[in-house]
Amino acid sequence: MYLTCYVTVFIVGKVLRMYGELNGDLHLVDLDRGTGSIGLCLAGNRDLAKMSVFVVGYQPGSIAANDGRIRIGDELLEVG
């Protein structure tokens, strides 16, 4: 149990250090992929000088669609 708490605190701290000054709300979402598809449809920024990725849709019945925490228009900052 202690290890799980430590890892969670470490990850949250890292995310806040890296992205805490951005406008908007930060959400740390942990999805259990299992054997299915996460099911996100993604698109990059039109400005090629920026490396940003946005959620533009879901695969119906996918893990992300059923979970509901990731929404269309959200920017993905990090995937691990």
Protein Blocks (a to p, Z undefined) as FASTA:
>chain_A
ZZmmmmmmmmmmmmmmmmmmpgcjdddddddfkjmcehiacdddfblkbccdddfbdceh
iaklmnomacghiacfbdZZ
